């Protein structure tokens, strides 16, 4: 197998109507989790993945497990527990242009993960470990688990790929900054956004953000610039890449996870750094053309179709 990740995935409940949730009667559900979004994106690009997590031994846990397994992700390291419920969150469209999210994940099954959830023999089956800054924010024991997993991965010579994915609602600024910087120092490839660079280094220059991260020990940095593409830097290559075509944004949720999947798949497939970052930009752009967290994650063929139209000014709708 190629890429391993760890994290919490939840069931999202969203009212079908616009307005305060107190008046809602009908809800839709879907599955959401940054790490599994990226793993699903990788599976669609031909990369074999595995997921470490913990779910409640309940209907929501079964729903997530069935969905993730159905997308091709290996779930041998996902535990079910009777000690805590599966996390969930409510997504409320208070007004047509206003969305509010209400998390119910404190004390969730995933937040109770410990180092005992890490099986070294399972980790040894992979070549890359992909982690985000969300999981260490869930609880102190989750933070310990992340650092333990990274140490096991490094011992086994896995490359560490890190997306800071800052979530300040989950922890205080001092804890977040210290933990994210520590993980960066242990990572090979880092995928920050401009806002995360500003938080970590008080810098909004993509070049200075990359230089700060390389100074901490990472070998390759790709700074996401939203619709402007991305800046990349390592010892051999420096430059910019962007999506091959403008797209009409329907839903920006999940674009960063699609970006990560596009880059990691390109890197594993042996693309040049520029082409891997360009693939990441194209994948992220395509995600935004479809409503939902994973529904817009593209195949290689869809990315190829977008890239082949690089000289046109049409807008994908």
C-alpha positions as CSV (number, residue, x, y, z in Angstrom):
1,X,0.0,0.0,0.0
2,X,1.1,3.6,-0.6
3,X,-0.3,6.2,1.7
4,X,-1.4,5.9,5.4
5,X,-3.4,8.5,7.3
6,X,-5.0,8.9,10.7
7,X,-7.9,11.1,11.9
8,X,-11.5,11.6,12.8
9,X,-14.3,11.3,10.2
10,X,-17.8,12.3,11.2
11,X,-21.4,12.2,9.9
12,X,-22.7,15.6,8.8
13,X,-26.4,16.4,9.2
14,X,-27.6,19.4,7.1
15,X,-31.1,20.7,6.9
16,X,-32.6,20.8,3.4
17,X,-34.2,24.2,4.2
18,X,-32.5,27.6,4.5
19,X,-33.0,29.2,7.9
20,X,-32.3,28.6,11.6
21,X,-32.0,24.9,12.4
22,X,-34.7,25.1,15.1
23,X,-37.3,25.3,12.2
24,X,-35.7,22.4,10.1
25,X,-37.6,19.2,9.6
26,X,-35.8,17.4,6.8
27,X,-32.0,16.6,6.9
28,X,-29.5,15.1,4.6
29,X,-26.4,13.3,5.7
30,X,-23.0,12.8,4.3
31,X,-19.5,11.8,5.5
32,X,-16.8,14.4,6.2
33,X,-13.2,14.2,7.4
34,X,-10.1,15.9,6.0
35,X,-7.9,12.8,6.0
36,X,-10.5,10.5,4.5
37,X,-11.4,13.1,1.9
38,X,-7.7,13.1,0.8
39,X,-7.5,9.3,0.9
40,X,-10.6,9.0,-1.2
41,X,-9.1,11.5,-3.7
42,X,-5.9,9.3,-3.8
43,X,-7.9,6.1,-4.4
44,X,-9.6,7.9,-7.4
45,X,-6.1,8.6,-8.7
46,X,-5.0,5.0,-8.4
47,X,-3.1,5.3,-5.1
48,X,-3.7,2.6,-2.5
49,X,-4.4,3.9,1.0
50,X,-5.1,2.9,4.5
51,X,-6.7,4.7,7.5
52,X,-6.2,4.6,11.2
53,X,-9.1,5.8,13.3
54,X,-11.6,4.9,16.0
55,X,-15.4,5.0,15.7
56,X,-18.2,4.4,18.1
57,X,-19.8,0.9,18.0
58,X,-23.0,2.6,16.8
59,X,-25.0,3.2,13.6
60,X,-23.0,6.4,12.7
61,X,-19.8,4.4,13.1
62,X,-21.1,1.7,10.9
63,X,-22.2,4.2,8.3
64,X,-18.7,5.8,8.1
65,X,-16.9,2.5,8.1
66,X,-19.1,1.2,5.2
67,X,-18.6,4.4,3.2
68,X,-14.9,4.6,3.7
69,X,-14.4,0.9,2.9
70,X,-16.6,1.3,-0.2
71,X,-14.3,4.0,-1.5
72,X,-11.4,1.5,-1.5
73,X,-9.6,2.6,1.6
74,X,-8.1,-0.2,3.8
75,X,-9.8,0.0,7.2
76,X,-8.0,-2.9,9.0
77,X,-6.7,-0.4,11.6
78,X,-10.0,1.2,12.3
79,X,-11.3,0.2,15.8
80,X,-14.9,0.2,17.0
81,X,-15.4,1.1,20.7
82,X,-18.3,1.0,23.1
83,X,-16.7,3.6,25.3
84,X,-17.7,6.7,23.3
85,X,-19.9,7.7,20.4
86,X,-19.0,8.5,16.8
87,X,-18.5,12.3,16.3
88,X,-21.0,14.3,14.2
89,X,-21.6,17.9,13.2
90,X,-24.6,20.0,12.1
91,X,-24.2,22.3,9.1
92,X,-26.8,25.0,9.2
93,X,-27.5,27.4,6.3
94,X,-28.8,30.2,8.4
95,X,-29.2,32.5,5.4
96,X,-28.6,31.9,1.8
97,X,-25.1,33.3,2.1
98,X,-24.4,32.3,5.6
99,X,-23.4,28.8,6.9
100,X,-22.8,27.8,10.5
101,X,-21.2,24.6,11.7
102,X,-21.9,23.1,15.1
103,X,-19.5,20.3,16.2
104,X,-20.5,17.4,18.5
105,X,-17.0,15.7,18.7
106,X,-15.8,16.4,22.3
107,X,-15.3,13.0,23.9
108,X,-15.9,11.2,20.6
109,X,-14.5,7.8,19.9
110,X,-11.8,9.2,17.7
111,X,-10.7,11.7,20.4
112,X,-10.0,8.7,22.7
113,X,-7.3,7.2,20.4
114,X,-4.1,6.4,22.1
115,X,-0.7,5.0,21.1
116,X,-2.2,1.5,21.4
117,X,-4.1,2.3,18.2
118,X,-0.8,2.2,16.3
119,X,0.3,-1.2,15.0
120,X,3.8,-1.0,13.7
121,X,3.3,-4.0,11.4
122,X,0.4,-2.2,9.8
123,X,2.4,1.0,9.4
124,X,5.2,-1.0,7.8
125,X,3.0,-1.8,4.8
126,X,3.1,1.8,3.6
127,X,5.6,4.2,2.0
128,X,4.1,7.6,3.0
129,X,2.3,8.9,6.1
130,X,-0.1,11.8,5.5
131,X,-1.1,13.8,8.7
132,X,-3.0,17.0,9.3
133,X,-3.1,19.5,12.2
134,X,-6.6,18.5,13.0
135,X,-6.0,15.2,14.8
136,X,-3.5,16.4,17.4
137,X,-6.1,19.1,18.3
138,X,-8.8,16.6,19.3
139,X,-7.2,15.7,22.7
140,X,-3.9,15.4,24.5
141,X,-3.8,11.7,23.9
142,X,-4.5,12.2,20.2
143,X,-1.5,14.6,20.1
144,X,0.6,11.9,21.8
145,X,-0.7,9.4,19.3
146,X,0.3,11.5,16.3
147,X,3.8,12.0,17.5
148,X,4.1,8.3,18.3
149,X,2.9,7.4,14.8
150,X,5.3,9.9,13.2
151,X,8.2,8.3,15.2
152,X,7.2,4.8,14.1
153,X,6.9,6.0,10.5
154,X,10.3,7.6,10.5
155,X,11.8,4.5,12.0
156,X,10.3,2.5,9.1
157,X,11.5,5.1,6.5
158,X,8.1,6.4,5.5
159,X,8.1,9.9,4.0
160,X,6.0,12.3,6.2
161,X,3.6,14.6,4.4
162,X,1.9,17.3,6.6
163,X,-1.0,19.6,5.9
164,X,-1.3,22.0,8.9
165,X,-5.1,22.4,8.3
166,X,-5.4,24.9,11.2
167,X,-8.6,24.6,13.3
168,X,-8.5,27.2,16.0
169,X,-11.9,26.2,17.3
170,X,-10.4,23.0,18.6
171,X,-7.5,24.4,20.7
172,X,-5.8,27.6,21.8
173,X,-3.3,29.5,19.7
174,X,-0.3,28.7,21.8
175,X,-0.9,25.0,21.8
176,X,-1.6,25.0,18.1
177,X,1.5,27.0,17.1
178,X,3.8,24.9,19.2
179,X,2.4,21.5,18.1
180,X,2.2,22.4,14.4
181,X,5.8,23.7,14.4
182,X,7.0,20.5,16.0
183,X,5.2,18.4,13.4
184,X,6.7,20.6,10.6
185,X,10.2,19.9,12.0
186,X,9.6,16.2,11.6
187,X,8.0,16.3,8.1
188,X,9.5,15.8,4.7
189,X,6.8,17.6,2.7
190,X,4.6,20.4,4.1
191,X,1.4,21.8,2.4
192,X,0.4,25.1,4.2
193,X,-1.9,27.8,3.1
194,X,-1.1,31.5,3.4
195,X,-3.3,32.0,6.4
196,X,-1.5,29.1,8.2
197,X,1.8,30.7,7.3
198,X,0.6,34.0,8.8
199,X,-0.4,32.2,12.0
200,X,2.8,30.3,12.3
201,X,5.4,32.8,11.2
202,X,3.6,36.1,11.0
203,X,4.4,36.1,7.3
204,X,2.1,36.4,4.3
205,X,4.8,36.1,1.7
206,X,4.6,32.6,0.2
207,X,8.4,32.6,-0.3
208,X,9.2,33.5,3.2
209,X,6.7,31.0,4.6
210,X,8.4,28.3,2.5
211,X,11.9,29.4,3.7
212,X,10.7,29.3,7.3
213,X,9.4,25.8,6.9
214,X,12.6,24.6,5.1
215,X,14.6,26.1,7.9
216,X,12.7,23.9,10.4
217,X,13.8,20.8,8.5
218,X,11.3,20.0,5.7
219,X,12.7,19.3,2.3
220,X,9.8,20.4,0.1
221,X,7.1,23.0,0.7
222,X,4.0,23.8,-1.4
223,X,2.2,26.9,-0.3
224,X,-1.5,27.0,-1.4
225,X,-2.6,30.3,-2.9
226,X,-6.3,29.6,-3.5
227,X,-7.5,30.5,-6.9
228,X,-4.0,31.8,-7.8
229,X,-2.5,28.3,-7.6
230,X,0.5,27.4,-5.5
231,X,4.2,28.2,-4.8
232,X,6.6,25.3,-4.5
233,X,10.2,25.2,-3.3
234,X,12.9,22.6,-2.5
235,X,16.7,22.4,-2.9
236,X,16.4,22.0,-6.7
237,X,13.2,23.7,-7.8
238,X,11.3,26.9,-7.1
239,X,8.2,28.2,-8.9
240,X,4.5,28.6,-9.3
241,X,1.8,26.5,-10.7
242,X,-1.9,27.0,-11.2
243,X,-5.0,25.2,-12.5
244,X,-5.0,24.8,-16.3
245,X,-8.4,26.5,-16.6
246,X,-10.8,28.8,-14.8
247,X,-13.7,27.0,-13.1
248,X,-17.1,28.2,-11.8
249,X,-17.0,27.5,-8.0
250,X,-20.1,25.8,-6.7
251,X,-18.7,24.7,-3.3
252,X,-15.2,25.4,-2.0
253,X,-15.4,22.7,0.7
254,X,-12.8,20.0,0.3
255,X,-10.6,21.9,-2.2
256,X,-7.6,21.6,0.0
257,X,-8.1,17.9,0.5
258,X,-8.4,17.5,-3.3
259,X,-5.2,19.5,-3.7
260,X,-3.3,17.3,-1.3
261,X,-4.5,14.2,-3.1
262,X,-3.6,15.6,-6.5
263,X,-0.1,16.5,-5.3
264,X,0.7,13.3,-3.5
265,X,-0.6,11.1,-6.4
266,X,1.6,13.1,-8.8
267,X,4.6,12.8,-6.5
268,X,4.2,9.1,-6.2
269,X,3.7,8.7,-9.9
270,X,7.0,10.4,-10.5
271,X,5.9,13.7,-12.0
272,X,8.2,16.6,-11.8
273,X,7.6,18.9,-8.8
274,X,6.0,21.5,-11.1
275,X,3.7,19.0,-12.8
276,X,2.7,17.4,-9.4
277,X,1.8,20.8,-8.1
278,X,-0.1,21.7,-11.3
279,X,-2.0,18.4,-10.9
280,X,-2.8,19.4,-7.3
281,X,-4.2,22.8,-8.5
282,X,-6.3,21.1,-11.1
283,X,-7.7,18.5,-8.6
284,X,-8.5,21.2,-6.1
285,X,-10.2,23.3,-8.8
286,X,-12.4,20.4,-10.0
287,X,-13.5,19.7,-6.4
288,X,-15.0,23.1,-6.2
289,X,-17.3,22.5,-9.2
290,X,-19.4,20.0,-7.3
291,X,-21.3,20.4,-4.1
292,X,-20.0,18.2,-1.2
293,X,-16.8,17.2,0.5
294,X,-15.8,14.2,-1.7
295,X,-18.3,14.2,-4.6
296,X,-16.1,16.4,-6.8
297,X,-12.8,14.5,-6.2
298,X,-11.6,13.9,-9.8
299,X,-10.2,10.9,-11.7
300,X,-7.0,11.1,-13.7
301,X,-9.0,11.3,-16.8
302,X,-10.9,14.4,-15.5
303,X,-7.7,16.1,-14.6
304,X,-6.2,15.2,-18.0
305,X,-9.3,16.7,-19.7
306,X,-8.9,20.0,-17.7
307,X,-5.2,20.1,-18.5
308,X,-5.7,19.6,-22.2
309,X,-7.8,22.7,-22.4
310,X,-5.0,24.9,-21.0
311,X,-5.1,27.3,-23.9
312,X,-8.8,28.0,-23.9
313,X,-10.7,30.7,-22.0
314,X,-13.8,28.7,-21.4
315,X,-15.2,28.3,-17.9
316,X,-16.0,24.8,-16.7
317,X,-19.6,24.7,-15.4
